[in-house]
């Protein structure tokens, strides 16, 4: 177990380095110049090439790309993600302020997706070809196919503008003291919309997994010995059918991050997704790279935890 864990961590290191190399190249080679973004266009019209050159040298942007990457990697190895080009604050401090709202949003959305998607998929498999089965197929395909920004805008229009039940944006009510109730009130819409997009795959995976287990020979033998169908499903089929969902959750984490970026922008949720979009607009390279590093590490850790959990739950698997 420990040797397997150490081997997986060692394998993750070059993977993480590869992600940083690709991200660094894509970010730096994208159109746009962060220095010119800092300058008033009227000032640029009068000519400010000397200032641009000095500022690029000050930020290290005049160096060749490999040298810039090595310098950035050296700082990261020391625990320093750099400083934002625009507000000159440490990137680590900026990300610390944003990581909790994103974690709260993603965690709630994941729980809602599991609570809705998995039971619906299992019930659809137990009642295969029934009205419930067809309804679950329609619901899951609709949630998968409908863009999250459309669902978000539709939810704002219906529940906020028309019914006036939920707030349109933000994480708390301006001018009022922070409270758990107010936080949850603002969390409902973005978490539900993000969870709906994630619930669709869980419905399909849960249904397919249970149907595959039901067709196994050992379940046929259990039924032939006189065990009731419901007892066979609950005690034998259901635990084995839920095992693949552990891996599926790990696979869906990147999709959850991608959905959070869109949802945070629509609902003005002050998380990492909104920060990343602002950094893209401003060409704030250090913030973008810090965001990429955090996401890459979390995705690798989530997949590692999913593999460990799968092996712990299923005694047939041995980590060597």
C-alpha positions as CSV (number, residue, x, y, z in Angstrom):
1,X,0.0,0.0,0.0
2,X,2.7,2.5,1.0
3,X,4.9,1.6,-1.9
4,X,2.0,2.0,-4.3
5,X,1.2,5.4,-2.7
6,X,4.8,6.6,-3.0
7,X,5.0,5.4,-6.6
8,X,1.8,7.3,-7.5
9,X,3.1,10.5,-5.9
10,X,6.4,10.1,-7.8
11,X,4.4,9.6,-11.0
12,X,2.3,12.7,-10.3
13,X,5.4,15.0,-10.0
14,X,6.3,14.8,-13.8
15,X,2.6,15.0,-14.7
16,X,2.3,18.2,-12.6
17,X,5.5,19.6,-14.2
18,X,4.1,18.8,-17.7
19,X,0.9,20.6,-16.8
20,X,2.8,23.7,-15.7
21,X,5.0,23.7,-18.9
22,X,2.0,23.6,-21.2
23,X,0.0,26.1,-19.1
24,X,3.0,28.5,-18.9
25,X,3.5,28.3,-22.7
26,X,-0.2,28.8,-23.5
27,X,-0.6,31.7,-21.1
28,X,2.5,33.6,-22.2
29,X,1.9,33.0,-26.0
30,X,-1.7,34.1,-25.8
31,X,-2.5,37.4,-27.6
32,X,-2.2,40.5,-25.5
33,X,0.4,42.3,-23.4
34,X,-0.1,42.8,-19.7
35,X,2.1,45.9,-19.7
36,X,0.0,47.6,-22.3
37,X,-3.1,46.6,-20.3
38,X,-1.7,48.7,-17.4
39,X,-1.3,51.9,-19.5
40,X,-3.9,54.4,-20.4
41,X,-4.7,54.2,-24.1
42,X,-4.5,58.0,-24.5
43,X,-0.9,57.8,-23.0
44,X,-0.1,55.0,-25.5
45,X,-1.3,57.2,-28.4
46,X,1.4,59.7,-27.6
47,X,4.1,57.0,-27.6
48,X,5.3,55.1,-24.6
49,X,7.5,52.4,-26.0
50,X,10.4,53.2,-23.7
51,X,8.1,52.9,-20.7
52,X,6.8,49.6,-22.0
53,X,10.3,48.2,-22.5
54,X,11.3,49.2,-19.0
55,X,8.2,47.7,-17.5
56,X,8.7,44.5,-19.3
57,X,12.3,44.3,-18.1
58,X,11.1,45.0,-14.6
59,X,8.6,42.2,-14.7
60,X,11.0,39.8,-16.4
61,X,8.9,39.6,-19.6
62,X,11.8,40.5,-21.8
63,X,13.6,37.2,-21.1
64,X,13.2,34.1,-23.4
65,X,10.3,31.9,-22.5
66,X,12.4,29.0,-21.1
67,X,14.3,31.4,-18.8
68,X,11.0,32.9,-17.6
69,X,9.7,29.4,-16.8
70,X,12.8,28.3,-14.9
71,X,12.7,31.5,-12.9
72,X,9.0,31.0,-12.1
73,X,9.5,27.3,-11.2
74,X,12.4,28.3,-8.9
75,X,10.1,30.6,-7.0
76,X,7.3,28.0,-6.8
77,X,9.8,25.5,-5.3
78,X,10.4,28.0,-2.5
79,X,6.6,28.3,-1.9
80,X,6.2,31.7,-3.7
81,X,3.7,31.9,-6.5
82,X,4.7,35.4,-7.4
83,X,3.0,38.7,-7.3
84,X,0.0,40.0,-9.2
85,X,0.9,42.4,-12.0
86,X,-1.9,44.7,-11.2
87,X,-2.4,44.9,-7.4
88,X,1.1,43.8,-6.5
89,X,-0.2,41.4,-3.8
90,X,1.2,37.9,-3.3
91,X,-0.7,35.4,-5.5
92,X,-0.9,33.0,-2.6
93,X,-2.7,35.5,-0.4
94,X,-5.2,36.3,-3.3
95,X,-5.9,32.6,-3.8
96,X,-6.4,32.0,-0.1
97,X,-9.2,34.6,-0.1
98,X,-10.9,32.9,-3.0
99,X,-10.4,29.2,-2.3
100,X,-13.0,28.9,0.5
101,X,-16.0,30.3,-1.5
102,X,-15.1,28.0,-4.4
103,X,-14.8,25.0,-2.1
104,X,-18.1,25.8,-0.5
105,X,-19.8,26.1,-3.9
106,X,-18.2,22.9,-5.3
107,X,-18.7,20.8,-2.2
108,X,-22.4,21.7,-1.9
109,X,-23.0,21.1,-5.7
110,X,-21.2,17.7,-5.5
111,X,-23.4,16.6,-2.5
112,X,-26.5,17.7,-4.3
113,X,-25.5,15.9,-7.5
114,X,-24.8,12.7,-5.6
115,X,-28.0,13.0,-3.5
116,X,-30.1,13.5,-6.6
117,X,-28.3,11.6,-9.4
118,X,-27.3,8.4,-7.7
119,X,-30.7,7.4,-6.2
120,X,-32.5,8.3,-9.5
121,X,-30.0,6.2,-11.5
122,X,-30.4,3.2,-9.2
123,X,-34.2,3.4,-9.2
124,X,-34.1,3.6,-13.0
125,X,-32.0,0.5,-13.2
126,X,-34.3,-1.4,-10.8
127,X,-37.3,-0.4,-12.8
128,X,-35.8,-0.8,-16.2
129,X,-37.9,0.3,-19.2
130,X,-40.5,1.8,-16.9
131,X,-41.8,5.4,-17.0
132,X,-39.3,6.3,-14.3
133,X,-36.5,4.9,-16.4
134,X,-37.5,6.9,-19.4
135,X,-38.0,10.0,-17.3
136,X,-34.5,9.7,-15.8
137,X,-33.0,9.4,-19.2
138,X,-34.7,12.6,-20.3
139,X,-33.7,14.5,-17.2
140,X,-30.1,13.3,-17.3
141,X,-29.7,14.1,-21.0
142,X,-31.3,17.5,-20.5
143,X,-29.0,18.5,-17.7
144,X,-26.0,17.3,-19.6
145,X,-26.9,19.0,-22.8
146,X,-28.1,22.3,-21.4
147,X,-25.3,24.8,-20.9
148,X,-24.8,25.9,-17.3
149,X,-24.9,29.6,-18.2
150,X,-28.4,29.2,-19.8
151,X,-29.7,27.3,-16.7
152,X,-28.1,30.0,-14.5
153,X,-29.7,32.9,-16.3
154,X,-33.1,31.1,-16.5
155,X,-33.0,30.5,-12.7
156,X,-32.2,34.1,-12.0
157,X,-35.1,35.2,-14.2
158,X,-37.6,32.8,-12.6
159,X,-36.6,32.6,-8.9
160,X,-35.0,36.1,-8.4
161,X,-36.8,38.5,-10.8
162,X,-40.2,36.9,-11.2
163,X,-40.8,35.1,-7.9
164,X,-38.4,37.2,-5.8
165,X,-37.4,34.1,-3.7
166,X,-33.6,34.1,-4.0
167,X,-30.9,36.7,-4.5
168,X,-29.5,37.2,-7.9
169,X,-25.8,37.3,-7.0
170,X,-23.1,37.6,-4.4
171,X,-22.3,35.6,-1.3
172,X,-24.0,37.8,1.3
173,X,-26.4,40.7,1.5
174,X,-24.6,44.1,1.4
175,X,-25.1,46.2,4.5
176,X,-26.2,43.3,6.7
177,X,-24.2,41.2,9.2
178,X,-22.8,38.0,7.9
179,X,-24.7,34.9,9.0
180,X,-25.0,31.2,8.0
181,X,-28.6,31.6,7.0
182,X,-27.8,34.5,4.6
183,X,-24.8,32.5,3.2
184,X,-27.0,29.5,2.5
185,X,-29.7,31.8,1.0
186,X,-27.2,33.0,-1.6
187,X,-25.7,29.6,-2.1
188,X,-28.9,27.9,-3.2
189,X,-29.1,29.0,-6.8
190,X,-25.5,28.6,-7.9
191,X,-25.0,25.3,-6.1
192,X,-28.2,23.8,-7.5
193,X,-27.4,24.9,-11.1
194,X,-23.8,23.5,-10.8
195,X,-25.1,20.3,-9.2
196,X,-27.7,19.8,-11.9
197,X,-25.0,19.8,-14.6
198,X,-23.1,17.2,-12.6
199,X,-26.1,15.1,-11.7
200,X,-26.7,14.0,-15.3
201,X,-23.6,11.8,-15.6
202,X,-24.2,10.3,-12.1
203,X,-27.6,9.2,-13.2
204,X,-26.3,7.4,-16.3
205,X,-23.3,5.9,-14.5
206,X,-25.4,4.6,-11.5
207,X,-28.0,3.1,-13.8
208,X,-25.4,1.4,-16.1
209,X,-23.4,0.1,-13.1
210,X,-26.4,-1.5,-11.3
211,X,-27.7,-3.0,-14.6
212,X,-24.3,-4.6,-15.1
213,X,-24.2,-6.0,-11.6
214,X,-27.7,-7.3,-11.8
215,X,-26.8,-9.5,-14.7
216,X,-23.9,-11.3,-12.8
217,X,-24.2,-15.0,-12.1
218,X,-23.9,-14.7,-8.4
219,X,-27.1,-12.7,-8.2
220,X,-28.9,-15.2,-10.4
221,X,-27.8,-17.9,-8.0
222,X,-28.9,-15.9,-5.0
223,X,-32.4,-15.5,-6.5
224,X,-32.6,-19.2,-7.3
225,X,-31.9,-20.0,-3.7
226,X,-35.1,-18.2,-2.7
227,X,-33.8,-14.8,-1.6
228,X,-36.3,-12.0,-2.2
229,X,-35.5,-9.7,-5.2
230,X,-35.4,-6.5,-3.0
231,X,-33.0,-8.2,-0.5
232,X,-30.7,-9.3,-3.3
233,X,-30.6,-5.8,-4.7
234,X,-29.9,-4.1,-1.3
235,X,-27.4,-6.6,0.2
236,X,-25.5,-7.8,-2.8
237,X,-26.1,-5.8,-6.0
238,X,-26.2,-2.2,-4.5
239,X,-22.8,-2.2,-2.7
240,X,-21.0,-3.6,-5.8
241,X,-22.8,-1.2,-8.1
242,X,-21.8,1.9,-6.1
243,X,-18.0,1.0,-6.3
244,X,-17.4,2.4,-9.8
245,X,-19.0,5.7,-8.7
246,X,-16.0,6.4,-6.5
247,X,-13.8,6.5,-9.6
248,X,-16.5,8.5,-11.5
249,X,-16.4,11.2,-8.8
250,X,-12.7,11.6,-9.2
251,X,-13.1,11.9,-13.0
252,X,-15.8,14.5,-12.7
253,X,-13.7,16.9,-10.5
254,X,-12.2,18.7,-13.5
255,X,-15.7,19.2,-14.9
256,X,-16.8,20.5,-11.6
257,X,-14.0,23.1,-11.6
258,X,-14.9,24.2,-15.2
259,X,-18.6,24.5,-14.3
260,X,-17.7,26.6,-11.2
261,X,-15.8,29.1,-13.4
262,X,-19.0,29.8,-15.4
263,X,-21.4,29.7,-12.4
264,X,-19.2,32.1,-10.3
265,X,-19.2,34.6,-13.2
266,X,-23.0,34.4,-13.7
267,X,-23.8,34.7,-10.0
268,X,-20.9,37.1,-9.1
269,X,-19.7,34.4,-6.6
270,X,-16.3,35.7,-5.2
271,X,-14.4,32.5,-5.8
272,X,-11.4,31.3,-7.8
273,X,-13.3,31.0,-11.1
274,X,-14.2,34.7,-11.1
275,X,-10.6,35.5,-10.2
276,X,-9.3,33.4,-13.1
277,X,-11.6,35.1,-15.6
278,X,-10.5,38.5,-14.4
279,X,-6.8,37.4,-14.6
280,X,-7.4,36.2,-18.2
281,X,-8.9,39.6,-19.1
282,X,-6.0,41.5,-17.5
283,X,-3.3,39.1,-18.8
284,X,-2.2,38.7,-15.1
285,X,0.2,35.8,-15.7
286,X,1.2,35.1,-12.1
287,X,-2.4,34.8,-10.9
288,X,-3.3,32.5,-13.9
289,X,-0.3,30.2,-13.2
290,X,-1.2,30.1,-9.5
291,X,-4.8,29.2,-10.3
292,X,-3.6,26.5,-12.7
293,X,-1.2,25.1,-10.1
294,X,-3.9,24.9,-7.5
295,X,-6.4,23.2,-9.8
296,X,-3.8,20.7,-11.1
297,X,-2.8,19.7,-7.6
298,X,-6.4,19.3,-6.4
299,X,-7.3,17.2,-9.5
300,X,-4.3,14.9,-9.0
301,X,-5.1,14.5,-5.3
302,X,-8.8,13.8,-6.0
303,X,-7.9,11.1,-8.4
304,X,-5.3,9.6,-6.0
305,X,-7.9,9.6,-3.2
306,X,-10.5,8.0,-5.5
307,X,-8.1,5.2,-6.3
308,X,-7.3,4.6,-2.6
309,X,-11.0,4.7,-1.6
310,X,-11.8,2.2,-4.3
311,X,-9.2,-0.2,-3.1
312,X,-10.2,0.2,0.5
313,X,-13.9,-0.4,-0.2
314,X,-13.3,-3.3,-2.6
315,X,-11.2,-6.1,-1.0
316,X,-10.7,-7.7,-4.4
317,X,-8.3,-4.9,-5.3
318,X,-4.8,-4.9,-3.9
319,X,-2.5,-1.9,-4.2
320,X,1.0,-3.1,-4.9
